[in-house]
Amino acid sequence: MFKELKNKRVLVVGSYRGIGKSIVDNYLNEGSIVYAADIRFDAKKYPKLTKINDHYYRIHVDVRNEKEIIDLAKYMDAHHIVPEIVIHVAGISTLDYMLESKTSDFYRNFDTNTCGFYFVAKYFGRLLVKHHIPGKIIVVDSQSGKNGYRFEASYCGSKHAILGILRVLALEIAKYHINVNAICPGIIETAMKHRERRDAARIRHTTPEAIKKEDISQVPLGRTGQPQDVANIALFLGSHLSDYMTGQAINITGGMTMH
Ligand SMILES: NC(=O)c1ccc[n+]([C@@H]2O[C@H](COP(=O)([O-])OP(=O)(O)OC[C@H]3O[C@@H](n4cnc5c(N)ncnc54)[C@H](O)[C@@H]3O)[C@@H](O)[C@H]2O)c1
């Protein structure tokens, strides 16, 4: 679909499953060279970079660990494989009443979601600037980065913070022709969403099935999203079609969020 994406180097952080995996598949279909990083890729088997084929590599990385991101950026720089498109997808969520919530859960959300994005954008953004690459930095944020939802104080906080960082970075590196944009998905059917429904059902004394029905009823387009819906926007943001966009947060919510 996008000839220009053929052989482009794309780093997808948080790509073992769910939305990240769909983004990897989309770029592989375009003929890009995809570096798929995730904490779930075996650290022993994948100490640095495991070649699956000429276009697909896997990397073990924990985005909470700044040193691992620094090491990965150094490694890719030293091996002349600096990614031109950098996509941060890794995220976690916890659900609870704010007043009952654990402070440790608050930090967990910020460590993975916010600090993870900060590290990836900072160290790979530096490489784009160093090598004069007019690249793209993309983060999968959430409509929880724009709205408040019950039980999601830590998650919403961490996702709102990402958009603040993104807007500053977009301003600062626009002069290098590097675009920095976010995708804000709504309700997407992944393992994370299924676990959230189980947690919400426990808190609200109902069932995950009832919550799913409620979810669907809230979406103007009448269905919840699939990982592919989000991955399509990641392709657009990695292509020349988004060259005149930076600092934006695009909703892909079936109409749930319109600002
Ligand atoms: N599913 C939804 O409804 C939804 C809605 C809005 C936003 N999002 C966001 O989309 C992103 C992907 O979510 P998903 O639904 O695919 O979830 P998921 O749990 O299926 O996938 C998350 C991926 O991130 C990886 N990951 C988690 N912690 C990591 C770490 N410390 N280091 C490296 N990798 C790590 C996981 O191993 C997994 O592969 C998340 O940032 C999430 O907040 C999801």
The ligand as a MOL file (V3000), in Angstrom:
LIG
                    3D

  0  0  0     0  0            999 V3000
M  V30 BEGIN CTAB
M  V30 COUNTS 44 48 0 0 0
M  V30 BEGIN ATOM
M  V30 1 N -6.9440 -2.4950 24.6830 0
M  V30 2 C -7.5010 -1.3080 24.8390 0
M  V30 3 O -8.7330 -1.1740 24.9810 0
M  V30 4 C -6.6340 -0.0690 24.8370 0
M  V30 5 C -7.2880 1.1670 24.7870 0
M  V30 6 C -6.5270 2.3200 24.7850 0
M  V30 7 C -5.1490 2.2540 24.8200 0
M  V30 8 N -4.5370 1.0350 24.8850 0 CHG=1
M  V30 9 C -3.0710 1.0430 24.9440 0
M  V30 10 O -2.5460 0.2810 23.8780 0
M  V30 11 C -1.2940 -0.2740 24.2700 0
M  V30 12 C -1.3200 -1.7770 23.9820 0
M  V30 13 O -2.3670 -2.3440 24.7330 0
M  V30 14 P -2.9870 -3.8010 24.4360 0
M  V30 15 O -4.4290 -3.6810 24.7050 0
M  V30 16 O -2.4730 -4.3220 23.1680 0 CHG=-1
M  V30 17 O -2.3610 -4.5760 25.7000 0
M  V30 18 P -1.5730 -5.9500 25.8280 0
M  V30 19 O -1.4240 -6.2000 27.2670 0
M  V30 20 O -2.2160 -6.9810 24.9800 0
M  V30 21 O -0.1470 -5.5980 25.1790 0
M  V30 22 C 0.7790 -4.7860 25.8420 0
M  V30 23 C 2.1650 -5.2090 25.3970 0
M  V30 24 O 3.1220 -4.4010 26.1060 0
M  V30 25 C 4.1260 -5.2640 26.6240 0
M  V30 26 N 4.7490 -4.6810 27.8260 0
M  V30 27 C 4.1470 -4.4660 29.0250 0
M  V30 28 N 5.0420 -3.9890 29.9010 0
M  V30 29 C 6.2330 -3.8810 29.2400 0
M  V30 30 C 7.5240 -3.4500 29.6050 0
M  V30 31 N 7.8040 -3.0440 30.8710 0
M  V30 32 N 8.5030 -3.4560 28.6860 0
M  V30 33 C 8.2600 -3.8860 27.4180 0
M  V30 34 N 7.0550 -4.3250 27.0060 0
M  V30 35 C 6.0470 -4.3110 27.9080 0
M  V30 36 C 3.3810 -6.5550 26.9400 0
M  V30 37 O 4.2580 -7.6600 27.0810 0
M  V30 38 C 2.4510 -6.6830 25.7430 0
M  V30 39 O 3.0430 -7.3410 24.6610 0
M  V30 40 C -1.1110 0.0530 25.7500 0
M  V30 41 O -0.2660 1.1650 25.8770 0
M  V30 42 C -2.5220 0.4010 26.1940 0
M  V30 43 O -2.5230 1.2840 27.2870 0
M  V30 44 C -5.2460 -0.1160 24.8840 0
M  V30 END ATOM
M  V30 BEGIN BOND
M  V30 1 1 1 2
M  V30 2 2 2 3
M  V30 3 1 2 4
M  V30 4 1 4 5
M  V30 5 2 4 44
M  V30 6 2 5 6
M  V30 7 1 6 7
M  V30 8 2 7 8
M  V30 9 1 8 9
M  V30 10 1 8 44
M  V30 11 1 9 10
M  V30 12 1 9 42
M  V30 13 1 10 11
M  V30 14 1 11 12
M  V30 15 1 11 40
M  V30 16 1 12 13
M  V30 17 1 13 14
M  V30 18 2 14 15
M  V30 19 1 14 16
M  V30 20 1 14 17
M  V30 21 1 17 18
M  V30 22 2 18 19
M  V30 23 1 18 20
M  V30 24 1 18 21
M  V30 25 1 21 22
M  V30 26 1 22 23
M  V30 27 1 23 24
M  V30 28 1 23 38
M  V30 29 1 24 25
M  V30 30 1 25 26
M  V30 31 1 25 36
M  V30 32 1 26 27
M  V30 33 1 26 35
M  V30 34 2 27 28
M  V30 35 1 28 29
M  V30 36 1 29 30
M  V30 37 2 29 35
M  V30 38 1 30 31
M  V30 39 2 30 32
M  V30 40 1 32 33
M  V30 41 2 33 34
M  V30 42 1 34 35
M  V30 43 1 36 37
M  V30 44 1 36 38
M  V30 45 1 38 39
M  V30 46 1 40 41
M  V30 47 1 40 42
M  V30 48 1 42 43
M  V30 END BOND
M  V30 END CTAB
M  END
